[in-house]
C-alpha cells in the first residue's frame, strides 16, 4: 500500500514535468524558458527524493519484519 507522502511526491513530479513541457513548448520569452528549466530541475530533484524515500521506507519495513520475527528482536 502506498502512503500519502509518496502519492503527493508523484503528483508534484507530474505537475512539474507538465509545467516544464508547457512553458518550454509555448514560452516565447527568456523568462518562460528559464521557468521551464527551473521546473524541470525541480522535477528531477523530486524524482531523486522519491527514490530515496522509497528505499528508506523499504528498509524500515524490512527492519520491522526482522525485529518482529519468531526469535524476538535481532541484535
PDB file of N, CA, C, O and CB in Angstrom:
ATOM      1  N   UNK A   1       0.845  -1.177   0.000  1.00  0.00           N
ATOM      2  CA  UNK A   1       0.000   0.000   0.000  1.00  0.00           C
ATOM      3  C   UNK A   1       0.894   1.244   0.000  1.00  0.00           C
ATOM      4  O   UNK A   1       1.844   1.345   0.776  1.00  0.00           O
ATOM      5  CB  UNK A   1      -0.963  -0.004   1.226  1.00  0.00           C
ATOM      6  N   UNK A   2       0.574   2.167  -0.869  1.00  0.00           N
ATOM      7  CA  UNK A   2       1.343   3.406  -0.942  1.00  0.00           C
ATOM      8  C   UNK A   2       0.898   4.354   0.162  1.00  0.00           C
ATOM      9  O   UNK A   2      -0.269   4.386   0.553  1.00  0.00           O
ATOM     10  CB  UNK A   2       1.183   4.073  -2.327  1.00  0.00           C
ATOM     11  N   UNK A   3       1.848   5.110   0.643  1.00  0.00           N
ATOM     12  CA  UNK A   3       1.466   6.071   1.669  1.00  0.00           C
ATOM     13  C   UNK A   3       1.191   7.434   1.031  1.00  0.00           C
ATOM     14  O   UNK A   3       1.485   7.664  -0.142  1.00  0.00           O
ATOM     15  CB  UNK A   3       2.569   6.187   2.746  1.00  0.00           C
ATOM     16  N   UNK A   4       0.634   8.306   1.818  1.00  0.00           N
ATOM     17  CA  UNK A   4       0.187   9.609   1.332  1.00  0.00           C
ATOM     18  C   UNK A   4       1.354  10.471   0.861  1.00  0.00           C
ATOM     19  O   UNK A   4       1.208  11.220  -0.106  1.00  0.00           O
ATOM     20  CB  UNK A   4      -0.584  10.337   2.423  1.00  0.00           C
ATOM     21  N   UNK A   5       2.495  10.384   1.513  1.00  0.00           N
ATOM     22  CA  UNK A   5       3.653  11.194   1.134  1.00  0.00           C
ATOM     23  C   UNK A   5       4.135  10.846  -0.268  1.00  0.00           C
ATOM     24  O   UNK A   5       4.445  11.734  -1.063  1.00  0.00           O
ATOM     25  CB  UNK A   5       4.788  11.004   2.140  1.00  0.00           C
ATOM     26  N   UNK A   6       4.198   9.547  -0.568  1.00  0.00           N
ATOM     27  CA  UNK A   6       4.655   9.133  -1.892  1.00  0.00           C
ATOM     28  C   UNK A   6       3.662   9.589  -2.966  1.00  0.00           C
ATOM     29  O   UNK A   6       4.072   9.994  -4.053  1.00  0.00           O
ATOM     30  CB  UNK A   6       4.840   7.600  -1.946  1.00  0.00           C
ATOM     31  N   UNK A   7       2.385   9.526  -2.674  1.00  0.00           N
ATOM     32  CA  UNK A   7       1.391   9.995  -3.653  1.00  0.00           C
ATOM     33  C   UNK A   7       1.580  11.477  -3.948  1.00  0.00           C
ATOM     34  O   UNK A   7       1.535  11.885  -5.109  1.00  0.00           O
ATOM     35  CB  UNK A   7      -0.040   9.740  -3.139  1.00  0.00           C
ATOM     36  N   UNK A   8       1.792  12.284  -2.916  1.00  0.00           N
ATOM     37  CA  UNK A   8       1.982  13.719  -3.130  1.00  0.00           C
ATOM     38  C   UNK A   8       3.283  14.013  -3.865  1.00  0.00           C
ATOM     39  O   UNK A   8       3.349  14.941  -4.672  1.00  0.00           O
ATOM     40  CB  UNK A   8       1.963  14.456  -1.799  1.00  0.00           C
ATOM     41  N   UNK A   9       4.313  13.229  -3.588  1.00  0.00           N
ATOM     42  CA  UNK A   9       5.566  13.395  -4.339  1.00  0.00           C
ATOM     43  C   UNK A   9       5.338  13.120  -5.826  1.00  0.00           C
ATOM     44  O   UNK A   9       5.819  13.867  -6.678  1.00  0.00           O
ATOM     45  CB  UNK A   9       6.666  12.453  -3.783  1.00  0.00           C
ATOM     46  N   UNK A  10       4.611  12.060  -6.133  1.00  0.00           N
ATOM     47  CA  UNK A  10       4.349  11.724  -7.533  1.00  0.00           C
ATOM     48  C   UNK A  10       3.479  12.785  -8.208  1.00  0.00           C
ATOM     49  O   UNK A  10       3.697  13.114  -9.374  1.00  0.00           O
ATOM     50  CB  UNK A  10       3.673  10.353  -7.631  1.00  0.00           C
ATOM     51  N   UNK A  11       2.507  13.314  -7.489  1.00  0.00           N
ATOM     52  CA  UNK A  11       1.672  14.389  -8.047  1.00  0.00           C
ATOM     53  C   UNK A  11       2.531  15.624  -8.334  1.00  0.00           C
ATOM     54  O   UNK A  11       2.380  16.256  -9.380  1.00  0.00           O
ATOM     55  CB  UNK A  11       0.512  14.750  -7.070  1.00  0.00           C
ATOM     56  N   UNK A  12       3.418  15.963  -7.420  1.00  0.00           N
ATOM     57  CA  UNK A  12       4.295  17.126  -7.613  1.00  0.00           C
ATOM     58  C   UNK A  12       5.234  16.918  -8.794  1.00  0.00           C
ATOM     59  O   UNK A  12       5.505  17.854  -9.546  1.00  0.00           O
ATOM     60  CB  UNK A  12       5.110  17.401  -6.341  1.00  0.00           C
ATOM     61  N   UNK A  13       5.731  15.694  -8.960  1.00  0.00           N
ATOM     62  CA  UNK A  13       6.624  15.396 -10.089  1.00  0.00           C
ATOM     63  C   UNK A  13       5.889  15.575 -11.407  1.00  0.00           C
ATOM     64  O   UNK A  13       6.399  16.212 -12.328  1.00  0.00           O
ATOM     65  CB  UNK A  13       7.182  13.960  -9.982  1.00  0.00           C
ATOM     66  N   UNK A  14       4.694  15.012 -11.495  1.00  0.00           N
ATOM     67  CA  UNK A  14       3.909  15.120 -12.728  1.00  0.00           C
ATOM     68  C   UNK A  14       3.565  16.582 -13.023  1.00  0.00           C
ATOM     69  O   UNK A  14       3.632  17.012 -14.174  1.00  0.00           O
ATOM     70  CB  UNK A  14       2.616  14.279 -12.622  1.00  0.00           C
ATOM     71  N   UNK A  15       3.201  17.344 -11.995  1.00  0.00           N
ATOM     72  CA  UNK A  15       2.873  18.760 -12.184  1.00  0.00           C
ATOM     73  C   UNK A  15       4.089  19.544 -12.681  1.00  0.00           C
ATOM     74  O   UNK A  15       3.964  20.386 -13.570  1.00  0.00           O
ATOM     75  CB  UNK A  15       2.354  19.369 -10.870  1.00  0.00           C
ATOM     76  N   UNK A  16       5.252  19.270 -12.114  1.00  0.00           N
ATOM     77  CA  UNK A  16       6.469  19.973 -12.550  1.00  0.00           C
ATOM     78  C   UNK A  16       6.839  19.622 -13.986  1.00  0.00           C
ATOM     79  O   UNK A  16       7.236  20.493 -14.761  1.00  0.00           O
ATOM     80  CB  UNK A  16       7.639  19.639 -11.621  1.00  0.00           C
ATOM     81  N   UNK A  17       6.711  18.357 -14.337  1.00  0.00           N
ATOM     82  CA  UNK A  17       7.037  17.940 -15.706  1.00  0.00           C
ATOM     83  C   UNK A  17       6.054  18.563 -16.699  1.00  0.00           C
ATOM     84  O   UNK A  17       6.455  19.041 -17.760  1.00  0.00           O
ATOM     85  CB  UNK A  17       7.016  16.393 -15.825  1.00  0.00           C
ATOM     86  N   UNK A  18       4.763  18.555 -16.348  1.00  0.00           N
ATOM     87  CA  UNK A  18       3.761  19.150 -17.238  1.00  0.00           C
ATOM     88  C   UNK A  18       3.994  20.651 -17.394  1.00  0.00           C
ATOM     89  O   UNK A  18       3.922  21.181 -18.503  1.00  0.00           O
ATOM     90  CB  UNK A  18       2.342  18.889 -16.702  1.00  0.00           C
ATOM     91  N   UNK A  19       4.271  21.330 -16.290  1.00  0.00           N
ATOM     92  CA  UNK A  19       4.550  22.758 -16.362  1.00  0.00           C
ATOM     93  C   UNK A  19       5.796  23.063 -17.166  1.00  0.00           C
ATOM     94  O   UNK A  19       5.830  24.024 -17.934  1.00  0.00           O
ATOM     95  CB  UNK A  19       4.691  23.326 -14.983  1.00  0.00           C
ATOM     96  N   UNK A  20       6.811  22.249 -16.989  1.00  0.00           N
ATOM     97  CA  UNK A  20       8.060  22.418 -17.745  1.00  0.00           C
ATOM     98  C   UNK A  20       7.808  22.265 -19.236  1.00  0.00           C
ATOM     99  O   UNK A  20       8.239  23.095 -20.035  1.00  0.00           O
ATOM    100  CB  UNK A  20       9.120  21.401 -17.281  1.00  0.00           C
ATOM    101  N   UNK A  21       7.114  21.207 -19.602  1.00  0.00           N
ATOM    102  CA  UNK A  21       6.830  20.964 -21.017  1.00  0.00           C
ATOM    103  C   UNK A  21       5.990  22.092 -21.614  1.00  0.00           C
ATOM    104  O   UNK A  21       6.254  22.542 -22.728  1.00  0.00           O
ATOM    105  CB  UNK A  21       6.108  19.622 -21.192  1.00  0.00           C
ATOM    106  N   UNK A  22       4.985  22.544 -20.876  1.00  0.00           N
ATOM    107  CA  UNK A  22       4.124  23.619 -21.356  1.00  0.00           C
ATOM    108  C   UNK A  22       4.904  24.919 -21.539  1.00  0.00           C
ATOM    109  O   UNK A  22       4.772  25.588 -22.564  1.00  0.00           O
ATOM    110  CB  UNK A  22       2.964  23.836 -20.390  1.00  0.00           C
ATOM    111  N   UNK A  23       5.704  25.269 -20.556  1.00  0.00           N
ATOM    112  CA  UNK A  23       6.470  26.516 -20.658  1.00  0.00           C
ATOM    113  C   UNK A  23       7.504  26.463 -21.780  1.00  0.00           C
ATOM    114  O   UNK A  23       7.703  27.447 -22.492  1.00  0.00           O
ATOM    115  CB  UNK A  23       7.165  26.813 -19.333  1.00  0.00           C
ATOM    116  N   UNK A  24       8.155  25.325 -21.935  1.00  0.00           N
ATOM    117  CA  UNK A  24       9.167  25.229 -22.984  1.00  0.00           C
ATOM    118  C   UNK A  24       8.526  25.179 -24.377  1.00  0.00           C
ATOM    119  O   UNK A  24       9.106  25.670 -25.345  1.00  0.00           O
ATOM    120  CB  UNK A  24      10.041  23.990 -22.762  1.00  0.00           C
ATOM    121  N   UNK A  25       7.332  24.587 -24.477  1.00  0.00           N
ATOM    122  CA  UNK A  25       6.675  24.489 -25.782  1.00  0.00           C
ATOM    123  C   UNK A  25       6.015  25.811 -26.187  1.00  0.00           C
ATOM    124  O   UNK A  25       6.064  26.200 -27.353  1.00  0.00           O
ATOM    125  CB  UNK A  25       5.631  23.371 -25.761  1.00  0.00           C
ATOM    126  N   UNK A  26       5.405  26.491 -25.233  1.00  0.00           N
ATOM    127  CA  UNK A  26       4.637  27.689 -25.560  1.00  0.00           C
ATOM    128  C   UNK A  26       5.341  28.990 -25.214  1.00  0.00           C
ATOM    129  O   UNK A  26       4.934  30.056 -25.678  1.00  0.00           O
ATOM    130  CB  UNK A  26       3.332  27.647 -24.859  1.00  0.00           C
ATOM    131  N   UNK A  27       6.378  28.918 -24.417  1.00  0.00           N
ATOM    132  CA  UNK A  27       7.059  30.134 -23.981  1.00  0.00           C
ATOM    133  C   UNK A  27       7.882  30.748 -25.087  1.00  0.00           C
ATOM    134  O   UNK A  27       8.674  30.071 -25.743  1.00  0.00           O
ATOM    135  CB  UNK A  27       7.940  29.844 -22.795  1.00  0.00           C
ATOM    136  N   UNK A  28       7.689  32.022 -25.284  1.00  0.00           N
ATOM    137  CA  UNK A  28       8.431  32.739 -26.319  1.00  0.00           C
ATOM    138  C   UNK A  28       9.478  33.675 -25.716  1.00  0.00           C
ATOM    139  O   UNK A  28      10.265  34.283 -26.442  1.00  0.00           O
ATOM    140  CB  UNK A  28       7.469  33.531 -27.200  1.00  0.00           C
ATOM    141  N   UNK A  29       9.484  33.788 -24.399  1.00  0.00           N
ATOM    142  CA  UNK A  29      10.418  34.723 -23.774  1.00  0.00           C
ATOM    143  C   UNK A  29      11.498  33.955 -23.009  1.00  0.00           C
ATOM    144  O   UNK A  29      11.371  32.760 -22.743  1.00  0.00           O
ATOM    145  CB  UNK A  29       9.668  35.691 -22.826  1.00  0.00           C
ATOM    146  N   UNK A  30      12.543  34.669 -22.671  1.00  0.00           N
ATOM    147  CA  UNK A  30      13.613  34.067 -21.880  1.00  0.00           C
ATOM    148  C   UNK A  30      13.126  33.705 -20.480  1.00  0.00           C
ATOM    149  O   UNK A  30      13.584  32.725 -19.893  1.00  0.00           O
ATOM    150  CB  UNK A  30      14.809  35.019 -21.791  1.00  0.00           C
ATOM    151  N   UNK A  31      12.197  34.497 -19.950  1.00  0.00           N
ATOM    152  CA  UNK A  31      11.654  34.220 -18.626  1.00  0.00           C
ATOM    153  C   UNK A  31      10.879  32.894 -18.619  1.00  0.00           C
ATOM    154  O   UNK A  31      11.024  32.101 -17.688  1.00  0.00           O
ATOM    155  CB  UNK A  31      10.743  35.375 -18.171  1.00  0.00           C
ATOM    156  N   UNK A  32      10.069  32.653 -19.636  1.00  0.00           N
ATOM    157  CA  UNK A  32       9.316  31.402 -19.727  1.00  0.00           C
ATOM    158  C   UNK A  32      10.266  30.218 -19.875  1.00  0.00           C
ATOM    159  O   UNK A  32      10.047  29.169 -19.269  1.00  0.00           O
ATOM    160  CB  UNK A  32       8.329  31.447 -20.912  1.00  0.00           C
ATOM    161  N   UNK A  33      11.306  30.375 -20.665  1.00  0.00           N
ATOM    162  CA  UNK A  33      12.290  29.310 -20.831  1.00  0.00           C
ATOM    163  C   UNK A  33      13.004  29.033 -19.518  1.00  0.00           C
ATOM    164  O   UNK A  33      13.201  27.875 -19.150  1.00  0.00           O
ATOM    165  CB  UNK A  33      13.306  29.676 -21.919  1.00  0.00           C
ATOM    166  N   UNK A  34      13.390  30.081 -18.813  1.00  0.00           N
ATOM    167  CA  UNK A  34      14.068  29.908 -17.522  1.00  0.00           C
ATOM    168  C   UNK A  34      13.148  29.219 -16.514  1.00  0.00           C
ATOM    169  O   UNK A  34      13.580  28.329 -15.782  1.00  0.00           O
ATOM    170  CB  UNK A  34      14.535  31.273 -16.969  1.00  0.00           C
ATOM    171  N   UNK A  35      11.884  29.632 -16.479  1.00  0.00           N
ATOM    172  CA  UNK A  35      10.927  28.996 -15.564  1.00  0.00           C
ATOM    173  C   UNK A  35      10.737  27.525 -15.915  1.00  0.00           C
ATOM    174  O   UNK A  35      10.619  26.687 -15.020  1.00  0.00           O
ATOM    175  CB  UNK A  35       9.571  29.728 -15.605  1.00  0.00           C
ATOM    176  N   UNK A  36      10.708  27.203 -17.195  1.00  0.00           N
ATOM    177  CA  UNK A  36      10.597  25.807 -17.620  1.00  0.00           C
ATOM    178  C   UNK A  36      11.795  24.982 -17.188  1.00  0.00           C
ATOM    179  O   UNK A  36      11.648  23.840 -16.754  1.00  0.00           O
ATOM    180  CB  UNK A  36      10.442  25.729 -19.123  1.00  0.00           C
ATOM    181  N   UNK A  37      12.972  25.559 -17.305  1.00  0.00           N
ATOM    182  CA  UNK A  37      14.190  24.861 -16.886  1.00  0.00           C
ATOM    183  C   UNK A  37      14.184  24.646 -15.374  1.00  0.00           C
ATOM    184  O   UNK A  37      14.575  23.582 -14.894  1.00  0.00           O
ATOM    185  CB  UNK A  37      15.448  25.654 -17.309  1.00  0.00           C
ATOM    186  N   UNK A  38      13.743  25.648 -14.633  1.00  0.00           N
ATOM    187  CA  UNK A  38      13.659  25.518 -13.171  1.00  0.00           C
ATOM    188  C   UNK A  38      12.672  24.414 -12.792  1.00  0.00           C
ATOM    189  O   UNK A  38      12.952  23.614 -11.899  1.00  0.00           O
ATOM    190  CB  UNK A  38      13.234  26.863 -12.526  1.00  0.00           C
ATOM    191  N   UNK A  39      11.528  24.367 -13.457  1.00  0.00           N
ATOM    192  CA  UNK A  39      10.555  23.305 -13.169  1.00  0.00           C
ATOM    193  C   UNK A  39      11.106  21.927 -13.533  1.00  0.00           C
ATOM    194  O   UNK A  39      10.837  20.950 -12.834  1.00  0.00           O
ATOM    195  CB  UNK A  39       9.247  23.560 -13.932  1.00  0.00           C
ATOM    196  N   UNK A  40      11.870  21.843 -14.611  1.00  0.00           N
ATOM    197  CA  UNK A  40      12.499  20.568 -14.972  1.00  0.00           C
ATOM    198  C   UNK A  40      13.504  20.125 -13.927  1.00  0.00           C
ATOM    199  O   UNK A  40      13.562  18.947 -13.574  1.00  0.00           O
ATOM    200  CB  UNK A  40      13.182  20.678 -16.326  1.00  0.00           C
ATOM    201  N   UNK A  41      14.294  21.063 -13.432  1.00  0.00           N
ATOM    202  CA  UNK A  41      15.250  20.740 -12.373  1.00  0.00           C
ATOM    203  C   UNK A  41      14.565  20.345 -11.084  1.00  0.00           C
ATOM    204  O   UNK A  41      15.028  19.451 -10.375  1.00  0.00           O
ATOM    205  CB  UNK A  41      16.161  21.910 -12.119  1.00  0.00           C
ATOM    206  N   UNK A  42      13.466  21.009 -10.779  1.00  0.00           N
ATOM    207  CA  UNK A  42      12.695  20.660  -9.587  1.00  0.00           C
ATOM    208  C   UNK A  42      12.116  19.263  -9.714  1.00  0.00           C
ATOM    209  O   UNK A  42      12.134  18.494  -8.754  1.00  0.00           O
ATOM    210  CB  UNK A  42      11.574  21.677  -9.351  1.00  0.00           C
ATOM    211  N   UNK A  43      11.601  18.927 -10.893  1.00  0.00           N
ATOM    212  CA  UNK A  43      11.067  17.578 -11.124  1.00  0.00           C
ATOM    213  C   UNK A  43      12.161  16.534 -10.936  1.00  0.00           C
ATOM    214  O   UNK A  43      11.920  15.493 -10.326  1.00  0.00           O
ATOM    215  CB  UNK A  43      10.459  17.465 -12.540  1.00  0.00           C
ATOM    216  N   UNK A  44      13.356  16.797 -11.450  1.00  0.00           N
ATOM    217  CA  UNK A  44      14.464  15.851 -11.294  1.00  0.00           C
ATOM    218  C   UNK A  44      14.816  15.665  -9.822  1.00  0.00           C
ATOM    219  O   UNK A  44      15.045  14.543  -9.373  1.00  0.00           O
ATOM    220  CB  UNK A  44      15.698  16.332 -12.076  1.00  0.00           C
ATOM    221  N   UNK A  45      14.858  16.764  -9.072  1.00  0.00           N
ATOM    222  CA  UNK A  45      15.149  16.686  -7.648  1.00  0.00           C
ATOM    223  C   UNK A  45      14.079  15.894  -6.906  1.00  0.00           C
ATOM    224  O   UNK A  45      14.395  15.101  -6.018  1.00  0.00           O
ATOM    225  CB  UNK A  45      15.268  18.085  -7.057  1.00  0.00           C
ATOM    226  N   UNK A  46      12.822  16.103  -7.264  1.00  0.00           N
ATOM    227  CA  UNK A  46      11.733  15.358  -6.639  1.00  0.00           C
ATOM    228  C   UNK A  46      11.789  13.873  -6.969  1.00  0.00           C
ATOM    229  O   UNK A  46      11.456  13.039  -6.126  1.00  0.00           O
ATOM    230  CB  UNK A  46      10.399  15.926  -7.073  1.00  0.00           C
ATOM    231  N   UNK A  47      12.205  13.533  -8.182  1.00  0.00           N
ATOM    232  CA  UNK A  47      12.367  12.115  -8.544  1.00  0.00           C
ATOM    233  C   UNK A  47      13.430  11.471  -7.654  1.00  0.00           C
ATOM    234  O   UNK A  47      13.231  10.361  -7.159  1.00  0.00           O
ATOM    235  CB  UNK A  47      12.754  11.965 -10.048  1.00  0.00           C
ATOM    236  N   UNK A  48      14.544  12.149  -7.449  1.00  0.00           N
ATOM    237  CA  UNK A  48      15.585  11.613  -6.570  1.00  0.00           C
ATOM    238  C   UNK A  48      15.085  11.488  -5.134  1.00  0.00           C
ATOM    239  O   UNK A  48      15.367  10.498  -4.458  1.00  0.00           O
ATOM    240  CB  UNK A  48      16.831  12.504  -6.615  1.00  0.00           C
ATOM    241  N   UNK A  49      14.346  12.487  -4.672  1.00  0.00           N
ATOM    242  CA  UNK A  49      13.791  12.432  -3.316  1.00  0.00           C
ATOM    243  C   UNK A  49      12.827  11.262  -3.170  1.00  0.00           C
ATOM    244  O   UNK A  49      12.843  10.571  -2.151  1.00  0.00           O
ATOM    245  CB  UNK A  49      13.077  13.749  -2.972  1.00  0.00           C
ATOM    246  N   UNK A  50      11.991  11.033  -4.172  1.00  0.00           N
ATOM    247  CA  UNK A  50      11.038   9.925  -4.121  1.00  0.00           C
ATOM    248  C   UNK A  50      11.764   8.581  -4.108  1.00  0.00           C
ATOM    249  O   UNK A  50      11.345   7.654  -3.415  1.00  0.00           O
ATOM    250  CB  UNK A  50      10.073   9.993  -5.314  1.00  0.00           C
ATOM    251  N   UNK A  51      12.838   8.476  -4.864  1.00  0.00           N
ATOM    252  CA  UNK A  51      13.602   7.228  -4.883  1.00  0.00           C
ATOM    253  C   UNK A  51      14.233   6.957  -3.516  1.00  0.00           C
ATOM    254  O   UNK A  51      14.147   5.840  -3.006  1.00  0.00           O
ATOM    255  CB  UNK A  51      14.692   7.282  -5.971  1.00  0.00           C
ATOM    256  N   UNK A  52      14.855   7.955  -2.932  1.00  0.00           N
ATOM    257  CA  UNK A  52      15.457   7.773  -1.609  1.00  0.00           C
ATOM    258  C   UNK A  52      14.399   7.506  -0.546  1.00  0.00           C
ATOM    259  O   UNK A  52      14.626   6.723   0.375  1.00  0.00           O
ATOM    260  CB  UNK A  52      16.279   9.002  -1.227  1.00  0.00           C
ATOM    261  N   UNK A  53      13.252   8.151  -0.670  1.00  0.00           N
ATOM    262  CA  UNK A  53      12.169   7.923   0.283  1.00  0.00           C
ATOM    263  C   UNK A  53      11.664   6.479   0.180  1.00  0.00           C
ATOM    264  O   UNK A  53      11.435   5.825   1.198  1.00  0.00           O
ATOM    265  CB  UNK A  53      11.011   8.920   0.034  1.00  0.00           C
ATOM    266  N   UNK A  54      11.494   5.988  -1.046  1.00  0.00           N
ATOM    267  CA  UNK A  54      11.024   4.616  -1.235  1.00  0.00           C
ATOM    268  C   UNK A  54      12.032   3.601  -0.691  1.00  0.00           C
ATOM    269  O   UNK A  54      11.647   2.608  -0.074  1.00  0.00           O
ATOM    270  CB  UNK A  54      10.759   4.347  -2.719  1.00  0.00           C
ATOM    271  N   UNK A  55      13.308   3.851  -0.919  1.00  0.00           N
ATOM    272  CA  UNK A  55      14.349   2.951  -0.402  1.00  0.00           C
ATOM    273  C   UNK A  55      14.342   2.957   1.122  1.00  0.00           C
ATOM    274  O   UNK A  55      14.420   1.900   1.748  1.00  0.00           O
ATOM    275  CB  UNK A  55      15.746   3.364  -0.933  1.00  0.00           C
ATOM    276  N   UNK A  56      14.250   4.118   1.709  1.00  0.00           N
ATOM    277  CA  UNK A  56      14.217   4.223   3.170  1.00  0.00           C
ATOM    278  C   UNK A  56      13.009   3.526   3.763  1.00  0.00           C
ATOM    279  O   UNK A  56      13.120   2.844   4.782  1.00  0.00           O
ATOM    280  CB  UNK A  56      14.220   5.678   3.592  1.00  0.00           C
ATOM    281  N   UNK A  57      11.854   3.692   3.133  1.00  0.00           N
ATOM    282  CA  UNK A  57      10.640   3.030   3.628  1.00  0.00           C
ATOM    283  C   UNK A  57      10.774   1.512   3.544  1.00  0.00           C
ATOM    284  O   UNK A  57      10.347   0.807   4.458  1.00  0.00           O
ATOM    285  CB  UNK A  57       9.408   3.496   2.829  1.00  0.00           C
ATOM    286  N   UNK A  58      11.361   0.997   2.458  1.00  0.00           N
ATOM    287  CA  UNK A  58      11.512  -0.455   2.342  1.00  0.00           C
ATOM    288  C   UNK A  58      12.503  -0.986   3.376  1.00  0.00           C
ATOM    289  O   UNK A  58      12.312  -2.079   3.909  1.00  0.00           O
ATOM    290  CB  UNK A  58      11.973  -0.835   0.926  1.00  0.00           C
ATOM    291  N   UNK A  59      13.551  -0.229   3.662  1.00  0.00           N
ATOM    292  CA  UNK A  59      14.485  -0.649   4.703  1.00  0.00           C
ATOM    293  C   UNK A  59      13.821  -0.649   6.072  1.00  0.00           C
ATOM    294  O   UNK A  59      14.072  -1.537   6.887  1.00  0.00           O
ATOM    295  CB  UNK A  59      15.711   0.260   4.716  1.00  0.00           C
ATOM    296  N   UNK A  60      12.976   0.341   6.327  1.00  0.00           N
ATOM    297  CA  UNK A  60      12.243   0.381   7.599  1.00  0.00           C
ATOM    298  C   UNK A  60      11.304  -0.821   7.730  1.00  0.00           C
ATOM    299  O   UNK A  60      11.215  -1.430   8.796  1.00  0.00           O
ATOM    300  CB  UNK A  60      11.441   1.693   7.715  1.00  0.00           C
ATOM    301  N   UNK A  61      10.605  -1.158   6.643  1.00  0.00           N
ATOM    302  CA  UNK A  61       9.701  -2.318   6.679  1.00  0.00           C
ATOM    303  C   UNK A  61      10.479  -3.616   6.892  1.00  0.00           C
ATOM    304  O   UNK A  61      10.039  -4.489   7.642  1.00  0.00           O
ATOM    305  CB  UNK A  61       8.883  -2.403   5.375  1.00  0.00           C
ATOM    306  N   UNK A  62      11.630  -3.744   6.235  1.00  0.00           N
ATOM    307  CA  UNK A  62      12.457  -4.941   6.399  1.00  0.00           C
ATOM    308  C   UNK A  62      12.958  -5.055   7.836  1.00  0.00           C
ATOM    309  O   UNK A  62      12.932  -6.138   8.419  1.00  0.00           O
ATOM    310  CB  UNK A  62      13.648  -4.915   5.420  1.00  0.00           C
ATOM    311  N   UNK A  63      13.407  -3.954   8.401  1.00  0.00           N
ATOM    312  CA  UNK A  63      13.902  -3.950   9.774  1.00  0.00           C
ATOM    313  C   UNK A  63      12.779  -4.308  10.752  1.00  0.00           C
ATOM    314  O   UNK A  63      13.002  -5.077  11.687  1.00  0.00           O
ATOM    315  CB  UNK A  63      14.502  -2.574  10.126  1.00  0.00           C
ATOM    316  N   UNK A  64      11.589  -3.767  10.550  1.00  0.00           N
ATOM    317  CA  UNK A  64      10.453  -4.063  11.421  1.00  0.00           C
ATOM    318  C   UNK A  64      10.059  -5.532  11.321  1.00  0.00           C
ATOM    319  O   UNK A  64       9.716  -6.151  12.329  1.00  0.00           O
ATOM    320  CB  UNK A  64       9.259  -3.170  11.065  1.00  0.00           C
ATOM    321  N   UNK A  65      10.103  -6.091  10.126  1.00  0.00           N
ATOM    322  CA  UNK A  65       9.765  -7.503   9.955  1.00  0.00           C
ATOM    323  C   UNK A  65      10.811  -8.394  10.617  1.00  0.00           C
ATOM    324  O   UNK A  65      10.478  -9.418  11.214  1.00  0.00           O
ATOM    325  CB  UNK A  65       9.642  -7.848   8.464  1.00  0.00           C
ATOM    326  N   UNK A  66      12.058  -8.004  10.509  1.00  0.00           N
ATOM    327  CA  UNK A  66      13.137  -8.795  11.107  1.00  0.00           C
ATOM    328  C   UNK A  66      13.048  -8.756  12.638  1.00  0.00           C
ATOM    329  O   UNK A  66      13.274  -9.768  13.302  1.00  0.00           O
ATOM    330  CB  UNK A  66      14.517  -8.272  10.635  1.00  0.00           C
ATOM    331  N   UNK A  67      12.718  -7.584  13.194  1.00  0.00           N
ATOM    332  CA  UNK A  67      12.632  -7.443  14.645  1.00  0.00           C
ATOM    333  C   UNK A  67      11.400  -8.121  15.239  1.00  0.00           C
ATOM    334  O   UNK A  67      11.409  -8.490  16.414  1.00  0.00           O
ATOM    335  CB  UNK A  67      12.626  -5.984  15.012  1.00  0.00           C
ATOM    336  N   UNK A  68      10.357  -8.287  14.459  1.00  0.00           N
ATOM    337  CA  UNK A  68       9.143  -8.920  14.952  1.00  0.00           C
ATOM    338  C   UNK A  68       9.097 -10.399  14.590  1.00  0.00           C
ATOM    339  O   UNK A  68       8.032 -11.014  14.648  1.00  0.00           O
ATOM    340  CB  UNK A  68       7.919  -8.209  14.399  1.00  0.00           C
ATOM    341  N   UNK A  69      10.223 -10.971  14.220  1.00  0.00           N
ATOM    342  CA  UNK A  69      10.294 -12.392  13.846  1.00  0.00           C
ATOM    343  C   UNK A  69      10.084 -13.296  15.039  1.00  0.00           C
ATOM    344  O   UNK A  69       9.916 -12.815  16.160  1.00  0.00           O
ATOM    345  CB  UNK A  69      11.633 -12.707  13.200  1.00  0.00           C
ATOM    346  N   UNK A  70      10.091 -14.616  14.814  1.00  0.00           N
ATOM    347  CA  UNK A  70       9.824 -15.574  15.884  1.00  0.00           C
ATOM    348  C   UNK A  70      10.895 -15.601  16.971  1.00  0.00           C
ATOM    349  O   UNK A  70      10.620 -16.050  18.084  1.00  0.00           O
ATOM    350  CB  UNK A  70       9.683 -16.940  15.302  1.00  0.00           C
ATOM    351  N   UNK A  71      12.104 -15.135  16.678  1.00  0.00           N
ATOM    352  CA  UNK A  71      13.195 -15.168  17.662  1.00  0.00           C
ATOM    353  C   UNK A  71      13.251 -13.905  18.514  1.00  0.00           C
ATOM    354  O   UNK A  71      14.105 -13.792  19.394  1.00  0.00           O
ATOM    355  CB  UNK A  71      14.525 -15.358  16.955  1.00  0.00           C
ATOM    356  N   UNK A  72      12.367 -12.973  18.268  1.00  0.00           N
ATOM    357  CA  UNK A  72      12.398 -11.723  19.025  1.00  0.00           C
ATOM    358  C   UNK A  72      13.294 -10.706  18.361  1.00  0.00           C
ATOM    359  O   UNK A  72      13.698 -10.893  17.213  1.00  0.00           O
ATOM    360  CB  UNK A  72      12.864 -11.969  20.448  1.00  0.00           C
ATOM    361  N   UNK A  73      13.612  -9.638  19.056  1.00  0.00           N
ATOM    362  CA  UNK A  73      14.449  -8.581  18.468  1.00  0.00           C
ATOM    363  C   UNK A  73      15.847  -9.091  18.119  1.00  0.00           C
ATOM    364  O   UNK A  73      16.482  -9.801  18.898  1.00  0.00           O
ATOM    365  CB  UNK A  73      14.558  -7.396  19.433  1.00  0.00           C
ATOM    366  N   UNK A  74      16.301  -8.712  16.938  1.00  0.00           N
ATOM    367  CA  UNK A  74      17.629  -9.103  16.498  1.00  0.00           C
ATOM    368  C   UNK A  74      18.656  -8.111  17.024  1.00  0.00           C
ATOM    369  O   UNK A  74      18.388  -6.911  17.075  1.00  0.00           O
ATOM    370  CB  UNK A  74      17.694  -9.191  14.961  1.00  0.00           C
ATOM    371  N   UNK A  75      19.791  -8.584  17.404  1.00  0.00           N
ATOM    372  CA  UNK A  75      20.853  -7.707  17.904  1.00  0.00           C
ATOM    373  C   UNK A  75      21.999  -7.709  16.949  1.00  0.00           C
ATOM    374  O   UNK A  75      23.000  -7.032  17.185  1.00  0.00           O
ATOM    375  CB  UNK A  75      21.324  -8.134  19.291  1.00  0.00           C
TER     376      UNK A  75
END
